[in-house]
Amino acid sequence: MREQKYHIYLDSHERKLLIHSLVELKNQLIQQGRYTDCVDELIFKVINTPTKRMKIEYV
């Protein structure tokens, strides 16, 4: 069975906020002495995602 994929569309401000939040979570995990592997993977994925320009129409 195929793995289900999810897509999220963010503007530049939301993307910066997401990266900042993930880094804060990583810092908290480090202080607690827990593993940060999954958070590291998420940060890597968010930073390396291609940007796509979209046209938004307000009705």
C-alpha positions as CSV (number, residue, x, y, z in Angstrom):
1,M,0.0,0.0,0.0
2,R,1.3,3.5,-0.9
3,E,2.2,5.9,1.8
4,Q,-0.2,8.8,2.0
5,K,1.2,12.3,1.2
6,Y,0.1,15.6,2.6
7,H,0.6,19.0,1.0
8,I,0.7,22.3,2.9
9,Y,0.8,25.7,1.3
10,L,2.5,28.5,3.2
11,D,3.5,32.0,2.5
12,S,7.0,33.3,3.4
13,H,5.9,34.5,6.9
14,E,4.2,31.2,7.8
15,R,7.3,29.3,6.6
16,K,9.6,31.3,8.8
17,L,7.3,30.9,11.7
18,L,7.2,27.1,11.1
19,I,11.0,26.8,11.0
20,H,11.4,29.0,14.1
21,S,8.9,26.8,16.0
22,L,10.6,23.6,14.9
23,V,14.0,25.0,16.1
24,E,12.5,25.9,19.4
25,L,11.0,22.4,19.8
26,K,14.4,21.0,19.0
27,N,16.1,23.1,21.7
28,Q,13.5,22.0,24.2
29,L,14.1,18.3,23.4
30,I,17.9,18.9,23.7
31,Q,17.4,20.4,27.1
32,Q,15.3,17.4,28.2
33,G,18.0,15.0,26.9
34,R,15.7,13.5,24.3
35,Y,16.3,12.5,20.7
36,T,15.8,15.2,18.0
37,D,16.0,13.0,14.9
38,C,12.4,13.4,13.7
39,V,12.4,17.2,14.3
40,D,15.7,17.4,12.4
41,E,14.1,15.6,9.4
42,L,11.1,18.0,9.5
43,I,13.4,21.0,9.6
44,F,15.4,19.6,6.6
45,K,12.2,18.9,4.6
46,V,10.8,22.4,5.2
47,I,14.0,24.2,4.3
48,N,14.6,22.2,1.2
49,T,11.1,22.2,-0.3
50,P,10.7,23.9,-3.6
51,T,8.7,27.1,-3.7
52,K,5.7,27.3,-6.0
53,R,4.1,30.5,-7.1
54,M,0.3,30.5,-6.9
55,K,-2.3,33.0,-8.0
56,I,-4.9,33.7,-5.3
57,E,-8.2,35.2,-6.3
58,Y,-10.4,36.8,-3.8
59,V,-14.1,36.6,-4.5
